Amino acid sequence: MLAELQRELIVANTNDGLASARARGRVGGRRPKLTPDQAELAQQLYDAREKTVQQIADMFNVPRPTVYGHLDRDKTVPRQPKKTAAANWASSARWHRYRAAARTSASWGTRRRTASRSRPGSSTPTTAAC
């Protein structure tokens, strides 16, 4: 009961403090790394395809994810079309290994296992390698 009352007081005081801070013009949160002018320039360079994202990031001394965070997703055109799942599979290294193995072995993917047996004259059982 007492804990609930304390929690309600904390929540009320926190909300009052946030409201007074907003009234003074404070927004809260972390400041953006790029200014609005820099973000607009980055958007223009990216849309015109004059520079890569890495080059834009180097211009402003920020990492690439920061540049991506400031790009407008509604206006931004992707650099390369997205691949379909079939295209990803056909170009993957796994697919090439699968095809190479299928060409060389008719029974690819199956292993021949042998049971444990002991050698004549030996007391320890051995297993054949797979």
Buried (B, 14 or more C-beta within 10 A) or exposed (E): EEEEEEEEEEEEEEEEEEEEEEEEEEEEEEEEBBEEEBBEBBBEBBEEEEBBBEEBBBBBEBEEEBBBBBBEEEEEEEEEEEEEEEEEEEEEEEEEEBEEEEEEEEEEEEEEEEEEEEEEEEEEEEEEEE
